[in-house]
Amino acid sequence: MQNKFKWYMSLGIILLIVAFIASSLLGVYQLNWNDFMLLFKSIFDDTVAVNPTDAYIFFDVRMPRSILAIIMGAGLAVTGTSLQGMFKNPLATPGIIGITSGSALFAAVAIVLGGTIKEFLPEILHYSLISIAAFIGALLVMMLVYSISFKNGKTHVVIMLLAGVAIAALAEATTGFLTFISKDDELRDLTFWRLGSLGAANWSKVIILFMINLICISFLLGNGKALNAMMLGEENARHLGINVKKYHAKIIWLSSLVIGASVAFAGTIAFVGLIVPYILRLLLGSDYRNVLPLSALFGSLLLLTADIISRTTLAPIEIPIGIITAFMGAPVFILILLQFKKAL
């Protein structure tokens, strides 16, 4: 199994490098291989002469966008995998159980009512209001879904999924109302949040999201052994010395932080946490010690690939990346449901 894990890890790294190069070269403004190599060399040697326009497109537009996709894809995939292990169900992803919708709702509230809310907040929080609101939304929905579905020391998956559907519907309806009463500039921002886009990527967002995801993913990757134990049942996990309540709280907080930051910077991007762990479990089984690190790698690859598709398919028009991931994820969701049907 370890040889298989190493093989997939090596393959994923190679594909991610290829995707990053493709992301740097492809777009409305074309860069060829020689341009790319010159630009890459200029990172280490400032005497290398490069075209200023090429340098701007590569360093200020495409590179931060590609790196943001890599960081965000890793975070969404790892949180999705962790939530599935925690709830012991492959459908327990941020989008399916309403966390993404809740995060997007609070971001929408911050966009439409931000002028009023800022009057009651310290000035230092004004520029981070949307990010803070998205995190609070993700956290509140996660805690609500968990509290509704948890009873007698056990998580009831059917109740969890139904609660997620209900909360997501309520969040979407409220976001729709906010869209209806919003002004033109607010409407543009709301459309961005609801459909998802990496078009506003910059180095500041890359640094912030990198720091958040580095901390959160580092902790979540260490949960492989505990998630394996929880797959045997929460009572059995306790007998094995696992503090189930502690691990649940850790996964809830860290997942909410990653999802909230992702929604704040790129809007609603669904299904990444569903597609990646499902395919990896088919290939490698359900050992979370292997699935979690590979989820980070292939989540990055998936979102970077989706971003390439979103901005090259109908160039110069950019398809919202949330639409691309939905097209990718919906068939996988149907396959999972068909598997459940066969098991009945």
QUIUR-V225963 format. One line per field, one symbol per residue. phi: phi as a letter, one per 30 degrees, with the letter a starting at -180 (. if undefined). psi: psi as a letter, one per 30 degrees, with the letter a starting at -180 (. if undefined). burial: + if it has 24 or more other C-alpha atoms within 12 Angstrom, else -. A space follows every 10 residues. Layout:
phi = ???
psi = ???
burial = ???
This chain:
phi = .ddddddddd dddddddddd ddddddldcd ccddeddddd dddcbddddb dededddddc cddddddddd dddddddddd dddddddhad cdceddcidd dddddddddd ddcedddddc cdddcddced dddddddddd dddddddddc ahibccdddd dddddddddd dddddddddd cddedddddd ddddciacdc dbdddedddd dddddddedd ddcedddddd ddjddddddd jddedddddd dddddddddd ddddcbidbc iddcdddddd dddbicdddc dddddedddd dddddddddd ccdceddcde ddddddddde ddeddddddd dddd
psi = eeeeeeeeee eeeeeeeeee eeeeekaejk kleeeeeeee efefjffkkl keeeeeeeef deeeeeeeee eeeeeeeeee eeeeeefhkf fileeegfee eeeeeeeeee eegeeeeffg lkfffefgee eeeeeeeeee eeeeeeeefk khgkkjeeee eeeeeeeeee eeeeeeeeee flleeeeeee eeeffkkgfg klfeeeeeee eeeeeeeeee fggeeeeeef ffkeeeeefg gkieeeeeee eeeeeeeeee eeeefgajjl fefeeeeeee eeefagjffe eeeeeeefee eeeeeeeeee gfehkfkkkk feeeeeeeee eeeeeeeeee eef.
burial = ----+--++- -+---+--++ +++++++--- +---++-++- ---------+ ---++-+++- ++++++++++ ++++++++++ ++++++++++ ++++++++++ ++++++++++ ++++------ -------+++ ++++++++++ +++++++++- ---++++-++ +-++++++-- ++--++-++- -----+--++ ++++++++++ ++--++-+++ -+++-+++++ ++++++++++ +-++--+--- -+-+--++-+ ++++++++++ ++++++++++ ++++++++++ +--+-+++++ ++++++++++ ++++++++++ ++-----+++ ++++++-++- -++--+---- ----
